[in-house]
Amino acid sequence: SLPADRKVFVPSWSDVSAEVTRRARGGDVVVTMGAPPISLMGDELLAALSIRSTGGASVVGSDSGAAV
């Protein structure tokens, strides 16, 4: 089981990418759970993490609903 301090609930859709980008480190697995349209968050998260890792030089894409 994941320790409580490693679980995060982000109530606002617009804050999810920033929160994941702030917390995620190389090798982490990010799991999003919830009712649709949460499956659409995958592309947004990949873009935000790509911008962070490349300093904004490029953005990767994925199929809609991709697991992150």
Secondary structure, 3 states (H helix, E strand, C coil): CCCHHHCCCCCCHHHHHHHHHHHCCCCCCCCCCCCCCHHHHHHHHHHHHHHHHHCCCCCCCCCCCCCC
